[in-house]
Amino acid sequence: MKKSIIALLLANVLSPVVMAAQPMLIPQSEANNSWFNQTNNYRFNNSEPLPGTAGINLAAGAFIIQDKGEYQNVMAFGNPQFGGEIEAGSTLDELLTFIKPSQMYASGSAFLAVNPTSKNGVAWGNGVTRGEEKSIENIQSVYPGTESFMIVKTDGSLIEYTPSTGTESSIDAITSSDIIRSIYHSGGTIGESIAWVALLESGKIKVWGDGAAGGTISKEAKKALKNEVVQSIYATKDAFLVKTQSNKYVAWGGDNSESGTIPSDISSILNSSGSSSIQATEKAFAVISNSTIYAWGDDACGGKINSSTSDFLSNMKSPQLSATRCSFIATDVSTGKLAQWGNLHTKKTYGENTRLVTRTSNEGALVLDSDGNYIDALQSAELSPDALNAFVAPASETIASGNAFAAVNHQGLGAGSNILNSWANGANVDDITLTCDGIPIDLYSTQAPDNSVSYFLAYHPSCGDEVTTWKTGEESLPSVSSLRITPDVPVIGEKLKGDYLYVAADSGAEEKNSLRTWTVVETHEELYEIKEQSISLLLSI
């Protein structure tokens, strides 16, 4: 669990600072093993959990700052369009001060801060017009998705709140008699399909959303679950896998999903012997049953284990699973073996009785021992020369974004004892190298399902400027499902970049200094054809 040191960002406060704890409605051991991590943040695969007061979406982060449990303010970093900037005295700042939130949630494109006592919250981020943020009432629990939040209200009803439109939509699949225990989702990429599964207190499930992402449960799956009590749920991008209390495994997915159908031979093994571990990539599942690993789904995403890898895996005595975006990684303590299959392939043997810890990005893995000592770097995790030099000492903290890594190496006491480096593919990122004397450094990062831009934040009190932020990759913002611009805001420009059309609007407010806010609109052919016409017609598409 991330430490609470980020709360010390309160300026000139010398008294102890604490961060409120938030119960995980979905156990981390379960939430972590879906491709799209089922936590209160926009994370993927085996991400380290964040405290309940921290929110990180695709391109920004927000932290609730407290002093002795009392709300002080929210600190944000990253892309302003995704909520990475909160102006002092703004409508949002005033709402946050009034609500005094202690829990933070992040979808792919926005934040939702909640006070669990008053049950009120406020959202901001991509598509939310600055100055038009509003309070949301009667919030019991929150489950973020890519572009919206599923909110269980205090009366037990379920609504989907979409910040970009400001709308609350009731979920017809949930009735007044359904008591929700937790909610899971597939999907993962903004602008693409997403589906949801509600696990009820009765152990039954309710399914809704886009059929292509598993939003329609198959007749076979529904029949198999008729008299079952569901225990846990896992998801790929377009399928769900459930495990029941009677040790039955049932899957379903979209029409083109290969992970939504468990092969009959694997199904027989699981239903008779059970599993000790389940892991998902973007398009495949892998399970461990009686120390043997089985996989199904898209071959190129880890759904097929070739004979060579299978032979290598058979020598593992107690394998453990992790994943990148499209490959599985199995490690074994007793033999020191590591195998990777999917879109990336590796077979290596390290020292026996070495507990291997993998920190994965989309296309790479940093391999350490349990003490933080460097073992290996696979694919995009290849160390830069500076990072390699720093790893003469163990890492006290490591983190991965979608396309890069960062680590803090602790080199004893005194001058330069904590060294921060960030790298990808053997090169430093943004020349980020920081040395602090005996001062802890906490690391945070955004993640993306592709290799687009990622943001990092390092907090280092009493060392330099206290906060260091940097980003990797090329800025490429996704489209949102809807777009709102106040009609009387004059449009002052537009430009094409890659697959997106950017529209610039002038706020017209003196205190904003005529700030240009570039809002991205999803591109299709008709958009290009009329881009010289009026903005009202442009935005009506």
Secondary structure in CASP SS format (residue, H / E / C, confidence):
PFRMAT SS
TARGET T0000
AUTHOR 0000-0000-0000
METHOD secondary structure of the structure
MODEL  1
M C 1.00
K C 1.00
K C 1.00
S H 1.00
I H 1.00
I H 1.00
A H 1.00
L H 1.00
L H 1.00
L C 1.00
A C 1.00
N C 1.00
V C 1.00
L C 1.00
S C 1.00
P C 1.00
V C 1.00
V C 1.00
M C 1.00
A C 1.00
A C 1.00
Q C 1.00
P C 1.00
M C 1.00
L C 1.00
I C 1.00
P C 1.00
Q H 1.00
S H 1.00
E H 1.00
A H 1.00
N C 1.00
N C 1.00
S C 1.00
W C 1.00
F E 1.00
N C 1.00
Q C 1.00
T C 1.00
N C 1.00
N C 1.00
Y C 1.00
R C 1.00
F E 1.00
N C 1.00
N C 1.00
S C 1.00
E C 1.00
P C 1.00
L C 1.00
P C 1.00
G C 1.00
T C 1.00
A E 1.00
G E 1.00
I E 1.00
N C 1.00
L C 1.00
A C 1.00
A E 1.00
G E 1.00
A E 1.00
F E 1.00
I E 1.00
I E 1.00
Q E 1.00
D E 1.00
K C 1.00
G C 1.00
E E 1.00
Y E 1.00
Q E 1.00
N E 1.00
V E 1.00
M E 1.00
A E 1.00
F E 1.00
G E 1.00
N C 1.00
P H 1.00
Q H 1.00
F H 1.00
G C 1.00
G C 1.00
E C 1.00
I C 1.00
E C 1.00
A C 1.00
G C 1.00
S C 1.00
T H 1.00
L H 1.00
D H 1.00
E H 1.00
L H 1.00
L H 1.00
T H 1.00
F H 1.00
I H 1.00
K C 1.00
P C 1.00
S C 1.00
Q E 1.00
M E 1.00
Y E 1.00
A E 1.00
S C 1.00
G C 1.00
S C 1.00
A E 1.00
F E 1.00
L E 1.00
A E 1.00
V E 1.00
N E 1.00
P C 1.00
T C 1.00
S C 1.00
K C 1.00
N E 1.00
G E 1.00
V E 1.00
A E 1.00
W E 1.00
G E 1.00
N C 1.00
G C 1.00
V C 1.00
T C 1.00
R C 1.00
G C 1.00
E C 1.00
E C 1.00
K C 1.00
S E 1.00
I E 1.00
E C 1.00
N C 1.00
I E 1.00
Q E 1.00
S E 1.00
V E 1.00
Y E 1.00
P E 1.00
G C 1.00
T C 1.00
E C 1.00
S C 1.00
F E 1.00
M E 1.00
I E 1.00
V E 1.00
K E 1.00
T C 1.00
D C 1.00
G C 1.00
S C 1.00
L E 1.00
I E 1.00
E E 1.00
Y E 1.00
T E 1.00
P C 1.00
S C 1.00
T C 1.00
G C 1.00
T E 1.00
E E 1.00
S E 1.00
S E 1.00
I C 1.00
D C 1.00
A C 1.00
I C 1.00
T C 1.00
S C 1.00
S C 1.00
D C 1.00
I C 1.00
I E 1.00
R E 1.00
S E 1.00
I E 1.00
Y E 1.00
H E 1.00
S C 1.00
G C 1.00
G C 1.00
T C 1.00
I C 1.00
G C 1.00
E C 1.00
S C 1.00
I C 1.00
A E 1.00
W E 1.00
V E 1.00
A E 1.00
L E 1.00
L E 1.00
E C 1.00
S C 1.00
G C 1.00
K C 1.00
I E 1.00
K E 1.00
V E 1.00
W E 1.00
G E 1.00
D C 1.00
G H 1.00
A H 1.00
A H 1.00
G C 1.00
G C 1.00
T C 1.00
I C 1.00
S C 1.00
K H 1.00
E H 1.00
A H 1.00
K H 1.00
K H 1.00
A H 1.00
L C 1.00
K C 1.00
N C 1.00
E C 1.00
V C 1.00
V E 1.00
Q E 1.00
S E 1.00
I E 1.00
Y E 1.00
A E 1.00
T C 1.00
K C 1.00
D C 1.00
A E 1.00
F E 1.00
L E 1.00
V E 1.00
K E 1.00
T E 1.00
Q C 1.00
S C 1.00
N C 1.00
K C 1.00
Y E 1.00
V E 1.00
A E 1.00
W E 1.00
G E 1.00
G C 1.00
D C 1.00
N C 1.00
S C 1.00
E C 1.00
S C 1.00
G C 1.00
T C 1.00
I C 1.00
P C 1.00
S H 1.00
D H 1.00
I H 1.00
S H 1.00
S H 1.00
I H 1.00
L H 1.00
N H 1.00
S H 1.00
S H 1.00
G C 1.00
S C 1.00
S C 1.00
S E 1.00
I E 1.00
Q E 1.00
A E 1.00
T C 1.00
E C 1.00
K C 1.00
A E 1.00
F E 1.00
A E 1.00
V E 1.00
I E 1.00
S E 1.00
N C 1.00
S C 1.00
T E 1.00
I E 1.00
Y E 1.00
A E 1.00
W E 1.00
G E 1.00
D C 1.00
D H 1.00
A H 1.00
C H 1.00
G C 1.00
G C 1.00
K C 1.00
I C 1.00
N C 1.00
S H 1.00
S H 1.00
T H 1.00
S H 1.00
D H 1.00
F H 1.00
L H 1.00
S C 1.00
N C 1.00
M C 1.00
K C 1.00
S C 1.00
P E 1.00
Q E 1.00
L E 1.00
S E 1.00
A E 1.00
T C 1.00
R C 1.00
C C 1.00
S E 1.00
F E 1.00
I E 1.00
A E 1.00
T E 1.00
D E 1.00
V C 1.00
S C 1.00
T C 1.00
G C 1.00
K E 1.00
L E 1.00
A E 1.00
Q E 1.00
W E 1.00
G E 1.00
N C 1.00
L C 1.00
H C 1.00
T E 1.00
K E 1.00
K E 1.00
T E 1.00
Y C 1.00
G C 1.00
E C 1.00
N C 1.00
T C 1.00
R C 1.00
L E 1.00
V E 1.00
T E 1.00
R E 1.00
T E 1.00
S C 1.00
N C 1.00
E C 1.00
G E 1.00
A E 1.00
L E 1.00
V E 1.00
L E 1.00
D E 1.00
S C 1.00
D C 1.00
G C 1.00
N C 1.00
Y E 1.00
I E 1.00
D E 1.00
A E 1.00
L E 1.00
Q E 1.00
S C 1.00
A C 1.00
E C 1.00
L C 1.00
S C 1.00
P H 1.00
D H 1.00
A H 1.00
L H 1.00
N H 1.00
A H 1.00
F C 1.00
V C 1.00
A C 1.00
P C 1.00
A E 1.00
S E 1.00
E E 1.00
T E 1.00
I E 1.00
A E 1.00
S C 1.00
G C 1.00
N C 1.00
A C 1.00
F E 1.00
A E 1.00
A E 1.00
V E 1.00
N E 1.00
H E 1.00
Q C 1.00
G C 1.00
L C 1.00
G C 1.00
A C 1.00
G C 1.00
S C 1.00
N E 1.00
I E 1.00
L E 1.00
N E 1.00
S E 1.00
W E 1.00
A E 1.00
N C 1.00
G C 1.00
A E 1.00
N E 1.00
V E 1.00
D E 1.00
D E 1.00
I E 1.00
T E 1.00
L E 1.00
T E 1.00
C E 1.00
D C 1.00
G C 1.00
I C 1.00
P C 1.00
I C 1.00
D E 1.00
L E 1.00
Y E 1.00
S E 1.00
T C 1.00
Q C 1.00
A C 1.00
P C 1.00
D C 1.00
N C 1.00
S C 1.00
V C 1.00
S E 1.00
Y E 1.00
F E 1.00
L E 1.00
A E 1.00
Y E 1.00
H C 1.00
P C 1.00
S C 1.00
C C 1.00
G C 1.00
D C 1.00
E C 1.00
V E 1.00
T E 1.00
T E 1.00
W E 1.00
K E 1.00
T E 1.00
G C 1.00
E C 1.00
E C 1.00
S C 1.00
L C 1.00
P C 1.00
S C 1.00
V C 1.00
S C 1.00
S C 1.00
L C 1.00
R C 1.00
I C 1.00
T C 1.00
P C 1.00
D C 1.00
V C 1.00
P C 1.00
V E 1.00
I E 1.00
G E 1.00
E E 1.00
K E 1.00
L E 1.00
K E 1.00
G C 1.00
D C 1.00
Y E 1.00
L E 1.00
Y E 1.00
V E 1.00
A E 1.00
A E 1.00
D E 1.00
S C 1.00
G C 1.00
A C 1.00
E H 1.00
E H 1.00
K H 1.00
N C 1.00
S C 1.00
L C 1.00
R E 1.00
T E 1.00
W E 1.00
T E 1.00
V E 1.00
V E 1.00
E E 1.00
T C 1.00
H C 1.00
E H 1.00
E H 1.00
L H 1.00
Y H 1.00
E H 1.00
I H 1.00
K C 1.00
E C 1.00
Q C 1.00
S C 1.00
I H 1.00
S H 1.00
L H 1.00
L H 1.00
L H 1.00
S C 1.00
I C 1.00
END
